[in-house]
Amino acid sequence: MSEADKRKSHERIIDAAAHLFRSDGIGATSVSDVMQAAGLTQGGFYRHFSSKEALVAAAFERSANELLNKTRGKTERQKRADFIAKYLSLAHVQNAGQGCPFAANGAEVTRFGEGVRSEAADAIGRISSMLGGAEKPGDDDGIATLALLIGTITLARLAQSDADATRIIDVGRDAVRRLDAATP
């Protein structure tokens, strides 16, 4: 196998894990599940990762990057508004496998070691900096906004109907607006 092929396989494993961990949960997803989804055999896993925990860290980083890369807009304010609009949507509620790793796996990530927790902390910093805006990157308002977004999606996923989920999303959107209005 060439280095280019190995790199492609490595990327397929991370992509598969990022999707499966968000859609099915980290604990419920085995290394075998990930390798099968990547179209590879389980035996090749350790040529790419030292452990499932190393894969979890890489998949969490990929998921956070995907989340940030969905942001569109020319200005920081436009990017932030676009991020929030896409985040607080019924599509995000219904498609955990393509969504936020915090809303999908936050509780599970707290049970992992330093490598995974460090990656999660880094992602919190990057996303909250973007949400804080150009004037105050990484400020407390960015962290508060991220917490509101994660909580809103988590609650909406627990809703019994799309109508209930939409109501929760609307309440979360209003809470973000109130936070923005209260910011000097």
ZALO-308769 format. One record per residue: residue number from 1; residue in one letter; x, y, z of N, C-alpha, C, O in turn. Coordinates in Angstrom, 3 decimals. Each point is the difference from the previous one (the first is absolute). Layout:
(r NUM 'a' (X Y Z) (X Y Z) (X Y Z) (X Y Z))
...
//
This chain:
(r 1 'm' (0.857 -1.187 0.000) (-0.857 1.187 0.000) (0.897 1.242 0.000) (0.910 0.122 0.820))
(r 2 's' (-1.177 0.780 -1.736) (0.791 1.223 -0.089) (-0.380 0.958 1.131) (-1.037 -0.161 0.644))
(r 3 'e' (1.879 1.140 -0.418) (-0.292 1.016 1.026) (-1.276 0.759 -0.328) (-0.767 0.343 0.900))
(r 4 'a' (0.534 -0.080 -2.171) (-1.218 0.703 -0.410) (-1.233 -0.851 0.301) (-1.014 0.519 0.465))
(r 5 'd' (1.100 -1.819 -0.728) (-1.116 -0.895 0.304) (-0.231 -0.089 1.504) (-1.139 -0.014 0.466))
(r 6 'k' (2.226 -0.044 0.279) (-0.124 -0.068 1.462) (-0.669 1.267 0.526) (-0.849 -0.061 0.889))
(r 7 'r' (1.236 1.202 -1.442) (-0.592 1.278 0.429) (-1.495 0.046 -0.333) (-0.805 0.463 0.809))
(r 8 'k' (0.440 -0.940 -1.993) (-1.416 -0.037 -0.385) (-0.786 -0.908 0.945) (-1.104 0.344 0.420))
(r 9 's' (1.668 -1.489 -0.091) (-0.660 -0.918 0.936) (-0.151 0.641 1.369) (-1.041 -0.122 0.646))
(r 10 'h' (2.084 0.803 -0.215) (-0.021 0.695 1.294) (-1.140 1.024 0.036) (-0.743 0.077 0.979))
(r 11 'e' (0.616 0.690 -2.030) (-1.057 1.014 -0.082) (-1.388 -0.635 -0.037) (-0.937 0.515 0.608))
(r 12 'r' (0.804 -1.642 -1.327) (-1.290 -0.706 -0.042) (-0.388 -0.510 1.386) (-1.173 0.037 0.372))
(r 13 'i' (2.149 -0.508 0.384) (-0.272 -0.481 1.358) (-0.494 1.150 0.869) (-0.987 -0.150 0.720))
(r 14 'i' (1.657 1.288 -0.776) (-0.407 1.155 0.809) (-1.390 0.474 -0.416) (-0.834 0.289 0.858))
(r 15 'd' (0.578 -0.206 -2.151) (-1.322 0.425 -0.480) (-1.091 -0.946 0.488) (-1.046 0.441 0.477))
(r 16 'a' (1.295 -1.736 -0.597) (-0.992 -0.987 0.439) (-0.226 0.115 1.508) (-1.142 -0.028 0.459))
(r 17 'a' (2.203 0.155 0.299) (-0.128 0.107 1.455) (-0.731 1.273 0.394) (-0.863 -0.028 0.876))
(r 18 'a' (1.196 1.134 -1.508) (-0.654 1.266 0.326) (-1.504 -0.113 -0.199) (-0.777 0.476 0.828))
(r 19 'h' (0.368 -1.104 -1.919) (-1.430 -0.174 -0.271) (-0.637 -0.987 0.983) (-1.025 0.307 0.609))
(r 20 'l' (1.620 -1.476 -0.456) (-0.589 -1.031 0.856) (-0.038 0.412 1.471) (-0.986 -0.264 0.688))
(r 21 'f' (2.036 0.901 -0.205) (0.009 0.418 1.400) (-1.126 0.989 0.274) (-0.650 -0.066 1.043))
(r 22 'r' (0.420 0.991 -1.989) (-1.080 0.977 0.189) (-1.374 -0.633 -0.172) (-0.929 0.346 0.729))
(r 23 's' (0.783 -1.254 -1.666) (-1.330 -0.567 -0.254) (-0.368 -1.108 0.985) (-1.155 -0.099 0.416))
(r 24 'd' (2.122 -0.731 -0.041) (-0.304 -1.166 0.832) (0.557 0.077 1.414) (-0.418 -0.763 0.872))
(r 25 'g' (1.345 1.664 -0.638) (0.654 0.101 1.298) (1.367 -0.656 -0.030) (0.228 -0.946 -0.754))
(r 26 'i' (0.673 1.446 1.571) (1.368 -0.530 0.028) (0.014 -1.403 0.598) (0.595 -0.919 -0.563))
(r 27 'g' (-1.254 0.765 1.705) (-0.001 -1.295 0.672) (-0.684 -1.088 -0.805) (0.393 -1.165 0.069))
(r 28 'a' (-1.403 1.530 -0.824) (-0.764 -0.979 -0.780) (0.664 -0.334 -1.333) (-0.446 -0.909 -0.701))
(r 29 't' (1.503 1.632 0.345) (0.679 -0.207 -1.272) (1.334 -0.693 0.245) (0.866 0.528 0.697))
(r 30 's' (-0.712 -1.697 -1.267) (1.244 -0.746 0.167) (1.013 0.376 -1.082) (-0.345 0.605 -1.015))
(r 31 'v' (1.579 -0.971 1.256) (1.036 0.185 -1.010) (-0.383 -0.770 -1.261) (0.223 0.473 -1.115))
(r 32 's' (-0.790 -1.641 1.293) (-0.447 -0.801 -1.142) (-1.061 0.740 -0.819) (0.033 -0.016 -1.231))
(r 33 'd' (-0.977 0.668 1.928) (-1.030 0.791 -0.702) (0.633 1.094 -0.846) (-0.385 0.208 -1.151))
(r 34 'v' (1.358 0.488 1.730) (0.664 1.102 -0.702) (0.743 -0.525 -1.221) (-0.115 0.557 -1.092))
(r 35 'm' (0.869 -1.619 1.279) (0.793 -0.533 -1.105) (-0.904 -0.521 -1.118) (0.307 0.177 -1.179))
(r 36 'q' (-1.407 -0.811 1.539) (-0.945 -0.479 -1.007) (-0.589 1.173 -0.781) (-0.107 -0.054 -1.225))
(r 37 'a' (-0.276 1.118 1.942) (-0.556 1.189 -0.666) (1.025 0.662 -0.915) (-0.359 0.598 -1.014))
(r 38 'a' (1.636 -0.707 1.377) (1.073 0.571 -0.819) (0.382 -0.921 -1.161) (0.809 0.369 -0.851))
(r 39 'g' (-1.400 -1.576 0.822) (0.306 -0.943 -1.066) (1.330 -0.708 0.188) (0.635 -0.417 -0.968))
(r 40 'l' (-0.217 0.285 2.231) (1.288 -0.621 0.314) (-0.203 -1.136 0.999) (-1.069 -0.134 0.596))
(r 41 't' (2.102 -0.676 -0.422) (-0.086 -1.084 0.975) (0.443 0.492 1.371) (0.801 0.927 0.118))
(r 42 'q' (-1.336 -1.565 0.905) (0.310 0.400 1.368) (1.491 -0.151 0.305) (0.559 0.773 0.778))
(r 43 'g' (0.063 -1.738 -1.374) (1.410 -0.256 0.258) (0.917 1.166 -0.346) (1.086 0.123 0.567))
(r 44 'g' (-1.502 0.714 -1.471) (0.832 1.129 -0.398) (-0.095 1.213 0.900) (0.729 0.973 -0.190))
(r 45 'f' (-1.615 -1.019 1.165) (-0.236 1.173 0.858) (1.282 0.499 0.668) (0.276 1.200 -0.008))
(r 46 'y' (0.504 -2.109 0.580) (1.163 0.409 0.790) (1.178 0.482 -0.844) (1.009 0.445 0.547))
(r 47 'r' (-1.125 -0.526 -1.859) (0.998 0.653 -0.856) (-0.256 1.503 -0.061) (0.858 0.777 -0.417))
(r 48 'h' (-2.064 -0.387 0.842) (-0.403 1.404 -0.079) (-0.127 0.675 1.368) (0.291 1.188 0.139))
(r 49 'f' (-0.722 -1.943 0.858) (-0.257 0.579 1.331) (0.503 -0.943 1.085) (-0.062 -1.221 -0.144))
(r 50 's' (0.553 1.795 1.215) (0.504 -0.809 1.109) (-1.124 -0.564 0.859) (0.194 -0.989 0.707))
(r 51 's' (-1.381 1.620 -0.765) (-1.116 -0.421 0.839) (-1.293 0.626 -0.513) (0.017 0.902 -0.837))
(r 52 'k' (-1.132 -1.397 1.355) (-1.280 0.614 -0.341) (-0.020 1.439 0.507) (-0.571 0.876 -0.649))
(r 53 'e' (1.180 -0.629 1.789) (0.025 1.357 0.545) (0.715 0.966 -0.944) (-0.428 1.144 -0.151))
(r 54 'a' (1.506 -1.587 -0.481) (0.694 0.847 -0.983) (-0.917 0.292 -1.183) (0.004 1.109 -0.535))
(r 55 'l' (-0.783 -2.095 0.132) (-0.966 0.210 -1.076) (-1.095 0.966 0.430) (-0.418 0.848 -0.789))
(r 56 'v' (-0.049 -0.960 2.018) (-1.033 0.904 0.504) (0.509 1.447 -0.061) (-0.737 0.894 -0.417))
(r 57 'a' (1.971 -0.660 0.825) (0.570 1.353 -0.049) (0.055 0.518 -1.435) (-0.367 1.146 -0.261))
(r 58 'a' (0.819 -1.979 -0.660) (0.085 0.412 -1.404) (-1.391 0.252 -0.585) (-0.198 0.952 -0.754))
(r 59 'a' (-0.759 -1.804 1.105) (-1.367 0.160 -0.511) (-0.655 1.241 0.589) (-0.748 0.689 -0.694))
(r 60 'f' (1.015 -0.394 1.950) (-0.572 1.194 0.615) (0.558 1.249 -0.677) (-0.740 0.942 -0.286))
(r 61 'e' (2.037 -0.937 0.032) (0.611 1.135 -0.705) (-0.635 0.164 -1.381) (-0.325 1.119 -0.399))
(r 62 'r' (0.147 -2.213 -0.330) (-0.598 0.055 -1.333) (-1.421 0.551 0.088) (-0.383 0.849 -0.804))
(r 63 's' (-0.397 -1.322 1.768) (-1.387 0.454 0.158) (-0.066 1.497 0.301) (-0.828 0.715 -0.564))
(r 64 'a' (1.695 -0.250 1.447) (0.022 1.430 0.332) (0.410 0.831 -1.207) (-0.565 1.066 -0.242))
(r 65 'n' (1.539 -1.545 -0.514) (0.421 0.714 -1.212) (-1.116 0.049 -1.029) (-0.211 1.030 -0.640))
(r 66 'e' (-0.509 -2.140 0.476) (-1.128 -0.016 -0.934) (-1.048 1.027 0.412) (-0.563 0.702 -0.840))
(r 67 'l' (0.314 -0.624 2.127) (-0.977 0.952 0.520) (0.417 1.431 -0.324) (-0.812 0.798 -0.470))
(r 68 'l' (2.061 -0.483 0.718) (0.502 1.350 -0.287) (0.061 0.278 -1.498) (-0.226 1.133 -0.424))
(r 69 'n' (0.526 -2.142 -0.377) (0.120 0.193 -1.450) (-1.342 0.215 -0.690) (-0.039 0.396 -1.165))
(r 70 'k' (-1.054 -0.650 1.866) (-1.325 0.236 -0.576) (-0.364 1.481 0.041) (-1.007 0.414 -0.575))
(r 71 't' (1.814 0.368 1.246) (-0.267 1.423 0.161) (0.267 0.742 -1.295) (1.051 -0.166 -0.619))
(r 72 'r' (-2.001 0.979 0.219) (0.141 0.798 -1.216) (-0.200 1.475 0.355) (-0.684 0.327 0.970))
(r 73 'g' (1.266 0.522 -1.735) (-0.172 1.436 0.187) (1.307 0.723 -0.219) (1.082 -0.568 0.148))
(r 74 'k' (-1.202 1.816 -0.499) (1.190 0.796 -0.289) (0.570 0.635 1.260) (1.215 0.135 0.139))
(r 75 't' (-2.086 0.250 0.768) (0.470 0.623 1.235) (-0.153 -0.973 1.159) (-0.728 -0.988 -0.103))
(r 76 'e' (1.410 1.266 1.202) (-0.127 -0.849 1.194) (-1.447 -0.035 0.481) (-0.490 -1.045 0.427))
(r 77 'r' (-0.182 2.170 -0.496) (-1.404 0.060 0.435) (-0.881 -0.894 -0.877) (-0.876 -0.702 0.505))
(r 78 'q' (1.114 0.732 -1.830) (-0.767 -0.850 -0.914) (0.289 -1.480 0.252) (-0.916 -0.823 -0.018))
(r 79 'k' (2.184 0.482 0.251) (0.366 -1.384 0.284) (-0.684 -0.487 1.272) (-0.519 -1.115 0.047))
(r 80 'r' (0.524 1.946 0.969) (-0.629 -0.350 1.266) (-1.502 -0.217 -0.186) (-0.555 -0.987 0.484))
(r 81 'a' (-0.096 1.910 -1.186) (-1.446 -0.116 -0.233) (-0.320 -1.264 -0.793) (-0.974 -0.691 0.302))
(r 82 'd' (1.778 0.387 -1.304) (-0.207 -1.196 -0.804) (0.194 -1.260 0.837) (-0.772 -0.952 -0.108))
(r 83 'f' (1.805 0.955 0.940) (0.265 -1.140 0.870) (-1.197 -0.270 0.909) (-0.462 -1.136 0.109))
(r 84 'i' (-0.034 2.183 0.540) (-1.119 -0.151 0.930) (-1.252 -0.463 -0.735) (-0.716 -0.872 0.493))
(r 85 'a' (0.442 1.443 -1.665) (-1.187 -0.394 -0.769) (0.058 -1.478 -0.394) (-1.002 -0.707 0.108))
(r 86 'k' (2.155 0.240 -0.558) (0.134 -1.401 -0.388) (-0.024 -0.912 1.225) (-0.565 -1.094 -0.037))
(r 87 'y' (1.177 1.552 1.107) (0.059 -0.806 1.219) (-1.392 -0.190 0.580) (-0.396 -1.119 0.326))
(r 88 'l' (-0.344 2.212 -0.199) (-1.338 -0.060 0.591) (-1.033 -0.277 -1.087) (-0.798 0.865 -0.361))
(r 89 's' (0.836 -2.086 -0.146) (-0.913 -0.400 -1.068) (-0.517 -1.411 0.263) (0.644 -0.802 0.676))
(r 90 'l' (-1.805 0.526 -1.221) (-0.574 -1.336 0.115) (0.889 -1.018 -0.725) (0.103 -1.149 0.430))
(r 91 'a' (0.536 1.566 -1.522) (0.912 -0.894 -0.724) (1.138 -0.461 0.911) (0.392 -1.166 -0.045))
(r 92 'h' (0.138 2.067 0.868) (1.072 -0.368 0.925) (-0.518 -0.964 1.061) (0.689 -0.949 0.374))
(r 93 'v' (-1.903 1.193 0.107) (-0.607 -0.891 0.988) (-0.124 -1.412 -0.584) (0.304 -0.986 0.672))
(r 94 'q' (-0.743 0.902 -1.898) (-0.303 -1.291 -0.625) (1.218 -0.720 -0.561) (-0.099 -1.174 -0.355))
(r 95 'n' (1.237 1.837 0.265) (1.174 -0.608 -0.619) (1.214 0.108 0.910) (0.956 0.715 -0.300))
(r 96 'a' (-1.006 -1.426 1.402) (1.092 0.052 0.976) (1.336 -0.424 -0.599) (1.046 0.516 0.394))
(r 97 'g' (-1.070 -1.445 -1.335) (1.228 -0.511 -0.599) (0.801 1.040 -0.761) (1.192 -0.195 -0.240))
(r 98 'q' (-1.822 1.294 -0.142) (0.686 1.081 -0.712) (0.089 1.267 0.834) (0.444 1.037 -0.495))
(r 99 'g' (-0.855 -1.105 1.739) (-0.120 1.200 0.812) (1.108 0.214 1.015) (1.138 -0.437 -0.173))
(r 100 'c' (-1.513 1.118 1.224) (0.931 0.436 1.036) (0.476 -1.168 0.864) (-0.818 -0.762 0.516))
(r 101 'p' (2.130 0.618 -0.357) (0.503 -1.084 0.836) (-0.306 0.209 1.484) (-0.078 -0.972 0.752))
(r 102 'f' (-0.095 2.214 -0.322) (-0.328 0.250 1.405) (-1.419 -0.460 0.311) (-0.236 -0.662 1.010))
(r 103 'a' (-0.706 1.014 -1.880) (-1.390 -0.394 0.216) (-0.154 -1.514 -0.106) (-0.831 -0.585 0.695))
(r 104 'a' (1.609 -0.045 -1.544) (-0.103 -1.444 -0.198) (0.791 -0.799 1.028) (-0.454 -1.054 0.443))
(r 105 'n' (1.627 1.541 -0.061) (0.917 -0.818 0.799) (0.574 0.674 1.236) (0.907 -0.544 0.629))
(r 106 'g' (-1.413 1.709 -0.269) (0.595 0.742 1.110) (0.142 -0.800 1.280) (1.072 -0.005 0.605))
(r 107 'a' (-2.124 -0.667 -0.181) (0.055 -0.758 1.252) (0.989 -1.162 -0.098) (0.707 -0.296 0.963))
(r 108 'e' (-0.655 -0.356 -2.114) (0.928 -1.123 -0.162) (1.453 0.461 0.013) (0.865 -0.688 0.543))
(r 109 'v' (-0.594 1.834 -1.130) (1.367 0.505 -0.096) (0.587 0.266 1.394) (1.208 -0.127 0.199))
(r 110 't' (-2.046 0.487 0.745) (0.506 0.278 1.349) (0.581 -1.239 0.665) (0.725 0.121 0.988))
(r 111 'r' (-1.019 -1.284 -1.494) (0.488 -1.253 0.587) (1.337 -0.460 -0.589) (0.554 -1.014 0.426))
(r 112 'f' (-0.047 1.754 -1.394) (1.261 -0.374 -0.638) (1.170 0.726 0.653) (-0.178 0.881 0.841))
(r 113 'g' (1.364 -1.275 -1.249) (1.228 0.555 0.537) (0.347 1.358 -0.566) (-0.789 0.637 -0.699))
(r 114 'e' (1.995 -0.217 1.025) (0.470 1.345 -0.315) (0.000 0.313 -1.493) (-0.323 1.126 -0.377))
(r 115 'g' (0.670 -2.070 -0.478) (0.062 0.274 -1.436) (-1.352 0.416 -0.571) (-0.090 0.971 -0.751))
(r 116 'v' (-0.938 -1.693 1.103) (-1.340 0.311 -0.498) (-0.511 1.278 0.653) (-0.548 0.869 -0.678))
(r 117 'r' (0.722 -0.753 1.969) (-0.486 1.188 0.713) (0.732 1.259 -0.476) (-0.598 1.073 -0.071))
(r 118 's' (1.863 -1.198 -0.248) (0.768 1.133 -0.518) (-0.530 0.435 -1.361) (-0.123 1.192 -0.278))
(r 119 'e' (-0.188 -2.170 -0.563) (-0.568 0.324 -1.312) (-1.345 0.694 0.153) (-0.293 0.952 -0.723))
(r 120 'a' (-0.525 -1.422 1.655) (-1.302 0.631 0.242) (0.181 1.426 0.518) (-0.717 0.906 -0.424))
(r 121 'a' (1.654 -0.703 1.323) (0.255 1.347 0.534) (0.472 0.937 -1.107) (-0.404 1.161 -0.052))
(r 122 'd' (1.258 -1.668 -0.827) (0.461 0.810 -1.130) (-1.175 0.385 -0.903) (-0.099 1.142 -0.447))
(r 123 'a' (-0.782 -2.099 0.187) (-1.175 0.270 -0.840) (-0.915 1.023 0.663) (-0.543 0.870 -0.681))
(r 124 'i' (0.364 -0.956 1.986) (-0.797 1.004 0.719) (0.599 1.381 -0.228) (-0.722 0.960 -0.270))
(r 125 'g' (2.034 -0.862 0.377) (0.675 1.285 -0.204) (-0.180 0.544 -1.398) (-0.281 1.185 -0.176))
(r 126 'r' (0.440 -2.047 -0.833) (-0.128 0.457 -1.388) (-1.424 0.436 -0.326) (-0.212 1.038 -0.627))
(r 127 'i' (-0.759 -1.836 1.056) (-1.386 0.322 -0.327) (-0.484 1.195 0.804) (-0.672 0.875 -0.545))
(r 128 's' (1.000 -0.822 1.835) (-0.453 1.141 0.805) (0.676 1.292 -0.440) (-0.588 1.075 0.120))
(r 129 's' (1.812 -1.165 -0.628) (0.653 1.202 -0.541) (-0.765 0.534 -1.195) (-0.209 1.207 -0.121))
(r 130 'm' (-0.209 -2.099 -0.759) (-0.782 0.426 -1.158) (-1.338 0.576 0.453) (-0.458 1.005 -0.544))
(r 131 'l' (-0.164 -1.626 1.526) (-1.303 0.474 0.473) (0.095 1.302 0.782) (-0.965 0.762 0.065))
(r 132 'g' (2.129 -0.507 0.528) (0.194 1.251 0.730) (0.105 1.192 -0.924) (-0.215 1.137 0.418))
(r 133 'g' (0.541 -1.387 -1.660) (0.086 1.076 -0.975) (1.393 0.577 -0.085) (0.852 -0.258 0.849))
(r 134 'a' (-0.636 1.035 -1.875) (1.318 0.575 -0.269) (0.439 0.956 1.098) (1.189 0.104 0.301))
(r 135 'e' (-2.157 0.599 0.301) (0.352 0.984 1.023) (0.479 -0.663 1.293) (0.865 0.530 0.698))
(r 136 'k' (-1.440 -1.700 -0.388) (0.317 -0.657 1.262) (0.158 -1.511 -0.192) (-0.773 -0.771 0.568))
(r 137 'p' (1.750 0.339 -1.351) (0.137 -1.436 -0.213) (0.316 -0.724 1.310) (0.845 0.440 0.780))
(r 138 'g' (-1.541 -1.563 -0.553) (0.274 -0.817 1.167) (-0.525 0.564 1.304) (0.322 -0.511 1.073))
(r 139 'd' (-1.128 1.557 -1.154) (-0.508 0.582 1.242) (-1.079 -0.889 0.602) (-0.398 -1.005 -0.589))
(r 140 'd' (-0.062 1.388 1.761) (-1.015 -0.788 0.696) (-1.294 -0.101 -0.792) (-0.701 -1.007 0.103))
(r 141 'd' (0.367 2.018 -0.888) (-1.229 -0.050 -0.800) (0.070 -1.106 -1.054) (-1.014 -0.630 -0.298))
(r 142 'g' (2.189 0.390 -0.264) (0.157 -1.087 -0.963) (-0.220 -1.359 0.656) (-0.626 -0.884 -0.586))
(r 143 'i' (1.137 0.719 1.794) (-0.207 -1.248 0.736) (-1.471 -0.149 0.372) (-0.564 -1.088 -0.126))
(r 144 'a' (-0.059 2.166 0.582) (-1.425 -0.049 0.358) (-0.848 -0.337 -1.223) (-0.943 -0.785 0.102))
(r 145 't' (1.265 1.366 -1.252) (-0.741 -0.291 -1.225) (0.162 -1.468 -0.389) (-0.975 -0.659 -0.360))
(r 146 'l' (2.195 0.151 0.432) (0.232 -1.409 -0.323) (-0.798 -0.903 0.944) (-0.590 -0.987 -0.437))
(r 147 'a' (0.572 1.321 1.718) (-0.755 -0.798 0.965) (-1.501 0.018 -0.334) (-0.669 -1.030 0.078))
(r 148 'l' (0.154 2.195 -0.446) (-1.408 0.093 -0.404) (-0.291 -0.848 -1.240) (-1.025 -0.679 -0.069))
(r 149 'l' (1.923 0.722 -0.896) (-0.195 -0.767 -1.232) (-0.003 -1.505 0.288) (-0.890 -0.723 -0.449))
(r 150 'i' (1.883 0.264 1.193) (0.102 -1.428 0.312) (-1.218 -0.459 0.797) (-0.585 -1.041 -0.298))
(r 151 'g' (0.210 1.808 1.296) (-1.159 -0.355 0.813) (-1.282 -0.024 -0.803) (-0.839 -0.880 0.192))
(r 152 't' (0.683 1.829 -1.080) (-1.205 0.060 -0.825) (-0.116 -1.232 -0.884) (-1.061 -0.622 -0.061))
(r 153 'i' (2.142 0.262 -0.626) (-0.051 -1.164 -0.884) (-0.201 -1.280 0.806) (-0.747 -0.884 -0.419))
(r 154 't' (1.399 0.780 1.554) (-0.158 -1.186 0.840) (-1.452 -0.162 0.430) (-0.552 -1.096 -0.091))
(r 155 'l' (-0.068 2.168 0.555) (-1.406 -0.064 0.408) (-0.917 -0.277 -1.186) (-0.948 -0.777 0.118))
(r 156 'a' (1.221 1.402 -1.250) (-0.840 -0.208 -1.183) (0.057 -1.455 -0.459) (-0.992 -0.525 -0.505))
(r 157 'r' (2.134 -0.128 0.674) (0.110 -1.412 -0.378) (-0.798 -0.910 0.938) (-0.305 -1.142 -0.346))
(r 158 'l' (-0.022 1.645 1.511) (-0.812 -0.763 0.955) (-1.496 0.199 -0.213) (-0.820 -0.701 0.594))
(r 159 'a' (0.475 1.657 -1.442) (-1.411 0.329 -0.230) (-0.742 -1.182 -0.616) (0.588 -0.836 -0.686))
(r 160 'q' (-1.894 0.788 0.948) (-0.842 -1.083 -0.487) (-0.499 0.214 -1.427) (-0.492 -0.936 -0.630))
(r 161 's' (0.615 2.157 0.119) (-0.479 0.280 -1.354) (0.835 1.115 -0.618) (0.712 0.723 0.696))
(r 162 'd' (-0.812 -0.600 -2.015) (0.685 1.096 -0.690) (-0.526 1.349 0.484) (0.758 0.964 0.105))
(r 163 'a' (-2.046 -0.896 0.188) (-0.583 1.256 0.482) (0.613 0.386 1.344) (0.324 1.166 0.222))
(r 164 'd' (-0.166 -2.133 0.668) (0.622 0.279 1.303) (1.465 0.389 -0.177) (0.491 0.913 0.664))
(r 165 'a' (0.203 -1.612 -1.561) (1.405 0.320 -0.258) (0.135 1.410 -0.561) (0.900 0.744 0.390))
(r 166 't' (-1.784 -0.382 -1.294) (0.021 1.343 -0.588) (-0.243 1.058 1.067) (0.646 1.047 -0.004))
(r 167 'r' (-1.562 -1.311 0.905) (-0.267 0.941 1.098) (1.260 0.190 0.853) (0.341 1.127 0.359))
(r 168 'i' (0.336 -2.208 -0.040) (1.231 0.085 0.794) (1.061 0.790 -0.753) (0.696 0.824 0.594))
(r 169 'i' (-0.566 -1.065 -1.889) (0.960 0.755 -0.823) (-0.342 1.489 0.028) (0.889 0.837 0.154))
(r 170 'd' (-2.153 -0.507 -0.300) (-0.423 1.403 0.021) (0.322 0.654 1.337) (0.445 1.146 0.040))
(r 171 'v' (-0.668 -1.866 1.049) (0.318 0.529 1.332) (1.510 0.217 0.126) (0.440 1.014 0.540))
(r 172 'g' (0.346 -1.962 -1.036) (1.453 0.154 0.030) (0.470 1.179 -0.822) (0.886 0.743 0.421))
(r 173 'r' (-1.479 -0.566 -1.602) (0.348 1.129 -0.866) (-0.311 1.323 0.707) (0.791 0.941 -0.063))
(r 174 'd' (-1.942 -0.871 0.734) (-0.364 1.204 0.752) (0.979 0.258 1.144) (0.338 1.149 0.285))
(r 175 'a' (0.114 -2.218 0.369) (0.965 0.156 1.096) (1.326 0.555 -0.519) (0.619 0.837 0.657))
(r 176 'v' (-0.181 -1.295 -1.827) (1.230 0.528 -0.598) (-0.186 1.478 -0.330) (0.906 0.800 0.236))
(r 177 'r' (-2.056 -0.428 -0.773) (-0.269 1.419 -0.313) (0.037 0.858 1.269) (0.564 1.094 -0.006))
(r 178 'r' (-1.162 -1.591 1.090) (0.016 0.750 1.258) (1.418 0.149 0.534) (0.359 1.057 0.519))
(r 179 'l' (0.443 -2.096 -0.642) (1.397 0.076 0.419) (0.735 1.041 -0.834) (0.760 0.809 0.533))
(r 180 'd' (-0.989 -0.832 -1.846) (0.631 0.983 -0.889) (-0.420 1.418 0.357) (0.823 0.915 0.006))
(r 181 'a' (-2.109 -0.737 0.293) (-0.504 1.337 0.326) (0.566 0.504 1.321) (0.155 1.207 0.186))
(r 182 'a' (0.151 -2.106 0.721) (0.520 0.386 1.316) (1.504 0.280 -0.035) (0.557 0.549 0.950))
(r 183 't' (0.096 -0.929 -2.053) (1.435 0.201 -0.113) (0.295 1.445 -0.386) (-0.526 0.513 -0.988))
(r 184 'p' (1.365 0.127 1.775) (0.330 1.406 -0.314) (0.796 0.159 -1.286) (0.341 1.119 -0.381))
//
